[in-house]
Amino acid sequence: MSQITELQDLPSDVKRRVNALRNIQDKHSALEAQFREEVLALEKKYLTKHQPLFDQRAKIVAGDIEPSDAEAKREPDEDEDEDAVDVSKPVDKPTKGIPEFWLTALKTNAEIGELITEKDEEALKALKNIKYSYLPDNPGFKLEFFFSENDFFTNKKLEKTYYLINSPDASYGDVVYDRAEGTKIDWKEDKDLSVTVEIKTQRHKTTNKTRTVKKTVPAPTFFSFFNPPKPPSEDDDEEDIDEDIDQKLEMDYEIGETIKEKIIPHAVDWFTGKALQYEDNEDYDEFDEDEDFDGEEGEDDDDEEGGAPGAEGEKPAECKQQ
């Protein structure tokens, strides 16, 4: 039998049982869809409970309010000493709020930090808050970035909205990425971080006169996040479709999910770097507890047995097929 079974080639009695399994699968898919709807409803419910905490955080970060002594009192974590939470030392020059809070939080995340250039940092110092919300008639979500007055653009708020749709394959009952839309940034004169200006001098062949020509070329910047890649349409010519478009769309969605699921809920942990501990733990989840980190001990065991890994035709344990 081939890897993909041709149903019409099956015997009738087997086909009868397969039909029953497919009907069971349809019921399972319906339950999965119901599950996702209820999870989304629960996420929306708890976002309304989280939002007052996020709003209080934003006011403290901006310096609009000062936490009370009780709110600022904290015992050090297990991996910290007293100095990490000690607030008794006098301050020579008071600081308003928590400067560069969101810039630091974003940069600490490796995935997002790679997108932030030195020039971006100057603009992102004006980032006051990031919020997310769910769309009313779509399983997608919207990110909102709030900025104070800055030298780069006039927008007070930049938005990025992700739209999702139900999977075309109803048997999986899943939602998939549809498209993303971002705010057009109103750059101030000569402050557009998405382009660089190349200046070239041209000389006329006959008159020998020179002229200066300015040419703008795209530049890497975090703010390209608000000008997302467009999924190809049926009307697009194959020659016009970016061969890396699928990878770019996937990366764009992953960045949005990271901001929504990691950065916003745990911003202070990204600011302090504590979130990196969670990331490191995730990296090692795939290893078994009894598996050697560097493999040296396993190699010694093989030598003691008098044979190389996979001797007598046996595959190493991690490569065995189920």
C-alpha positions as CSV (number, residue, x, y, z in Angstrom):
1,M,0.0,0.0,0.0
2,S,1.4,3.4,-0.9
3,Q,2.1,6.1,1.7
4,I,-1.0,8.0,0.7
5,T,-3.9,5.5,0.4
6,E,-6.1,5.7,-2.6
7,L,-9.5,5.2,-1.1
8,Q,-11.1,3.8,-4.3
9,D,-8.5,1.0,-4.3
10,L,-9.5,-0.3,-0.8
11,P,-11.6,-3.4,-0.4
12,S,-15.2,-2.5,0.4
13,D,-15.1,-3.9,4.0
14,V,-11.9,-1.9,4.8
15,K,-13.4,1.2,3.1
16,R,-16.5,0.9,5.3
17,R,-14.3,1.1,8.4
18,V,-12.3,4.0,7.0
19,N,-15.5,5.9,6.4
20,A,-16.4,5.4,10.1
21,L,-13.0,6.7,11.1
22,R,-13.5,9.8,8.9
23,N,-16.8,10.5,10.5
24,I,-15.2,10.2,13.9
25,Q,-12.5,12.7,12.7
26,D,-15.2,15.1,11.7
27,K,-16.7,15.0,15.2
28,H,-13.2,15.5,16.6
29,S,-12.6,18.5,14.4
30,A,-15.9,20.1,15.5
31,L,-14.9,19.7,19.1
32,E,-11.5,21.2,18.3
33,A,-13.2,24.2,16.7
34,Q,-15.4,24.6,19.8
35,F,-12.4,24.3,22.0
36,R,-10.6,27.1,20.2
37,E,-13.7,29.4,20.4
38,E,-13.9,28.8,24.1
39,V,-10.2,29.4,24.6
40,L,-10.4,32.7,22.6
41,A,-13.4,33.7,24.7
42,L,-11.4,33.0,27.9
43,E,-8.4,34.9,26.6
44,K,-10.7,37.9,25.9
45,K,-12.2,37.6,29.4
46,Y,-8.9,37.6,31.2
47,L,-7.5,40.4,29.1
48,T,-10.1,42.6,30.6
49,K,-8.9,41.5,34.0
50,H,-5.2,42.1,33.1
51,Q,-5.8,45.5,31.5
52,P,-6.1,47.5,34.7
53,L,-2.7,46.0,35.8
54,F,-1.2,46.9,32.4
55,D,-2.6,50.4,32.7
56,Q,-1.1,50.8,36.2
57,R,2.3,49.6,34.8
58,A,2.1,52.1,32.0
59,K,1.5,55.0,34.4
60,I,4.5,54.0,36.6
61,V,6.7,53.6,33.5
62,A,5.7,57.0,32.2
63,G,6.2,58.6,35.6
64,D,2.5,59.7,35.8
65,I,2.2,58.0,39.2
66,E,4.5,56.9,42.0
67,P,4.0,53.5,43.6
68,S,3.3,53.5,47.3
69,D,5.9,52.1,49.8
70,A,3.8,49.0,50.1
71,E,3.7,48.5,46.3
72,A,7.4,49.0,46.0
73,K,8.4,46.7,48.8
74,R,9.7,43.3,47.5
75,E,11.8,40.4,48.8
76,P,14.6,39.4,46.5
77,D,14.1,36.3,44.3
78,E,16.2,33.2,45.0
79,D,18.9,34.2,42.5
80,E,19.1,37.8,43.7
81,D,20.7,39.6,46.6
82,E,19.3,42.4,48.7
83,D,20.7,45.1,46.5
84,A,18.5,44.1,43.6
85,V,15.4,45.2,45.5
86,D,16.8,47.7,48.0
87,V,15.2,51.2,47.5
88,S,16.5,52.9,50.6
89,K,19.6,54.5,49.1
90,P,19.3,58.2,48.5
91,V,19.0,59.5,44.9
92,D,21.1,62.6,43.9
93,K,19.0,63.4,40.9
94,P,15.4,62.0,40.7
95,T,14.5,60.2,37.5
96,K,11.0,60.3,36.0
97,G,9.4,57.0,35.4
98,I,11.5,54.2,34.0
99,P,13.5,55.5,31.0
100,E,13.8,53.2,27.9
101,F,11.6,50.6,29.5
102,W,10.0,49.3,26.3
103,L,13.1,49.7,24.2
104,T,15.1,47.5,26.7
105,A,12.3,45.0,26.9
106,L,12.1,44.6,23.1
107,K,15.9,44.5,22.7
108,T,16.3,41.8,25.3
109,N,14.2,39.4,23.2
110,A,16.7,37.9,20.7
111,E,14.1,37.6,17.9
112,I,13.1,41.3,18.1
113,G,16.4,42.6,19.2
114,E,17.9,41.6,15.8
115,L,15.5,43.9,14.0
116,I,16.4,47.0,16.1
117,T,19.2,49.2,14.6
118,E,21.2,51.9,16.5
119,K,19.1,54.5,14.7
120,D,15.9,52.7,15.7
121,E,17.0,52.9,19.4
122,E,16.8,56.7,19.4
123,A,13.2,56.6,18.1
124,L,12.2,53.7,20.4
125,K,13.3,55.7,23.4
126,A,10.0,57.6,22.9
127,L,7.9,54.4,23.1
128,K,5.6,54.8,26.1
129,N,3.5,51.7,26.0
130,I,2.4,48.7,24.0
131,K,-1.1,47.2,24.1
132,Y,-2.9,44.4,22.4
133,S,-6.6,43.7,21.8
134,Y,-8.7,41.1,20.1
135,L,-10.7,41.9,17.0
136,P,-14.5,41.9,17.4
137,D,-15.4,39.9,14.3
138,N,-12.1,38.0,13.6
139,P,-9.9,35.6,15.6
140,G,-7.0,38.0,15.0
141,F,-5.6,40.7,17.2
142,K,-4.2,44.3,17.1
143,L,-1.0,45.7,18.6
144,E,-0.8,49.4,19.5
145,F,2.4,51.3,20.1
146,F,2.2,54.6,21.9
147,F,4.9,57.3,21.5
148,S,5.7,60.6,23.1
149,E,6.9,63.5,21.0
150,N,10.1,62.6,19.1
151,D,12.4,63.8,16.4
152,F,11.4,61.0,13.9
153,F,7.7,60.9,13.2
154,T,4.5,62.8,14.1
155,N,2.3,59.7,14.9
156,K,1.3,59.4,18.5
157,K,0.3,55.8,17.9
158,L,1.3,53.1,15.5
159,E,-0.9,50.0,15.0
160,K,-0.4,46.5,13.5
161,T,-3.4,44.3,13.0
162,Y,-3.3,40.6,12.2
163,Y,-6.3,39.0,10.5
164,L,-6.8,35.2,10.7
165,I,-9.3,33.0,8.9
166,N,-10.6,29.5,9.2
167,S,-8.4,26.9,7.5
168,P,-9.6,25.9,4.0
169,D,-9.3,22.3,5.2
170,A,-12.3,21.9,7.4
171,S,-11.1,18.5,8.7
172,Y,-8.4,20.4,10.7
173,G,-10.8,23.1,12.0
174,D,-7.9,25.4,12.5
175,V,-7.4,29.2,12.0
176,V,-4.6,30.4,9.7
177,Y,-2.9,33.6,8.9
178,D,-4.7,35.8,6.4
179,R,-2.9,39.1,6.2
180,A,-1.5,42.0,8.4
181,E,-2.0,45.7,8.1
182,G,0.1,48.5,9.7
183,T,-0.1,52.2,10.2
184,K,1.6,54.5,7.6
185,I,4.4,56.3,9.5
186,D,4.5,60.1,9.0
187,W,8.2,60.6,9.0
188,K,9.6,64.0,9.7
189,E,11.8,65.6,7.0
190,D,15.1,63.7,6.6
191,K,14.2,61.3,9.5
192,D,12.8,58.3,7.6
193,L,14.5,55.3,9.2
194,S,13.2,53.0,6.5
195,V,15.5,54.5,3.8
196,T,19.0,55.8,3.4
197,V,19.9,58.6,0.9
198,E,22.8,57.9,-1.4
199,I,24.4,61.0,-2.9
200,K,26.2,60.7,-6.2
201,T,28.0,63.2,-8.3
202,Q,27.5,63.0,-12.1
203,R,29.6,64.7,-14.7
204,H,28.2,65.7,-18.1
205,K,30.2,64.1,-20.9
206,T,30.3,67.2,-23.2
207,T,30.0,70.2,-20.9
208,N,32.0,68.7,-18.1
209,K,29.5,70.2,-15.6
210,T,28.7,68.2,-12.5
211,R,25.4,67.7,-10.7
212,T,24.5,66.0,-7.4
213,V,21.9,63.2,-7.5
214,K,20.1,61.9,-4.5
215,K,18.7,58.3,-4.5
216,T,16.8,56.7,-1.7
217,V,17.3,53.0,-1.0
218,P,15.6,50.7,1.5
219,A,17.3,50.4,4.9
220,P,16.8,47.8,7.6
221,T,14.7,49.1,10.5
222,F,12.4,47.8,13.2
223,F,9.8,50.1,11.8
224,S,9.4,48.0,8.7
225,F,7.2,45.9,11.1
226,F,4.4,48.4,10.3
227,N,4.7,47.8,6.6
228,P,4.2,44.1,6.5
229,P,4.8,41.8,3.5
230,K,1.7,41.2,1.4
231,P,0.6,37.6,0.7
232,P,0.5,36.9,-3.1
233,S,-2.9,37.0,-4.8
234,E,-4.2,34.8,-7.6
235,D,-3.7,37.8,-10.0
236,D,0.0,38.1,-9.3
237,D,2.4,36.9,-12.0
238,E,4.8,34.2,-10.7
239,E,7.8,36.4,-11.7
240,D,6.5,39.2,-9.4
241,I,6.2,37.0,-6.4
242,D,9.0,37.2,-3.9
243,E,10.5,33.7,-3.6
244,D,11.0,34.2,0.2
245,I,7.5,35.6,0.8
246,D,6.3,32.6,2.8
247,Q,9.3,32.9,5.1
248,K,8.8,36.7,5.5
249,L,5.1,36.2,6.2
250,E,5.8,33.6,8.9
251,M,8.5,35.7,10.5
252,D,6.2,38.7,10.5
253,Y,3.5,36.8,12.3
254,E,5.9,35.3,14.8
255,I,7.1,38.7,15.8
256,G,3.5,39.9,16.4
257,E,2.8,36.8,18.4
258,T,6.0,37.2,20.5
259,I,5.0,40.8,21.3
260,K,1.5,39.8,22.2
261,E,2.2,36.6,24.1
262,K,5.6,37.3,25.7
263,I,6.6,41.0,25.7
264,I,3.4,42.7,26.8
265,P,2.4,40.2,29.5
266,H,5.9,39.9,31.0
267,A,7.5,43.3,30.1
268,V,9.3,43.8,33.4
269,D,10.9,40.4,33.1
270,W,12.2,41.3,29.7
271,F,13.4,44.7,31.1
272,T,15.3,43.0,33.9
273,G,16.5,40.1,31.7
274,K,14.7,37.5,33.9
275,A,12.6,36.3,31.0
276,L,15.8,35.0,29.4
277,Q,15.8,32.2,32.0
278,Y,12.4,31.1,30.7
279,E,13.7,31.2,27.2
280,D,16.7,29.1,28.1
281,N,14.5,26.5,29.8
282,E,12.4,26.3,26.7
283,D,15.5,25.6,24.6
284,Y,16.3,22.6,26.7
285,D,12.8,21.1,27.0
286,E,13.5,18.7,24.1
287,F,16.3,16.9,26.0
288,D,15.5,14.0,28.2
289,E,16.6,14.2,31.9
290,D,19.0,11.3,31.5
291,E,20.5,12.5,28.3
292,D,24.1,13.6,28.3
293,F,24.7,17.3,27.5
294,D,27.9,16.8,25.6
295,G,27.7,13.2,24.7
296,E,31.1,12.3,26.2
297,E,29.7,9.8,28.7
298,G,27.7,8.0,26.1
299,E,30.8,7.7,23.9
300,D,32.7,6.1,26.8
301,D,29.9,3.6,27.4
302,D,30.1,2.5,23.8
303,D,33.9,2.0,24.0
304,E,33.5,-0.2,27.1
305,E,31.0,-2.4,25.3
306,G,33.6,-2.9,22.6
307,G,31.6,-1.5,19.7
308,A,30.8,1.7,17.9
309,P,27.4,3.4,18.1
310,G,24.9,1.4,16.1
311,A,26.9,-1.7,16.1
312,E,25.3,-5.0,14.9
313,G,22.9,-3.0,12.6
314,E,21.1,-1.2,15.5
315,K,20.3,2.5,15.2
316,P,21.0,4.9,18.0
317,A,18.0,5.3,20.2
318,E,17.1,8.8,19.1
319,C,17.1,7.8,15.5
320,K,14.8,4.7,15.8
321,Q,11.6,4.9,13.8
322,Q,8.4,4.1,15.5
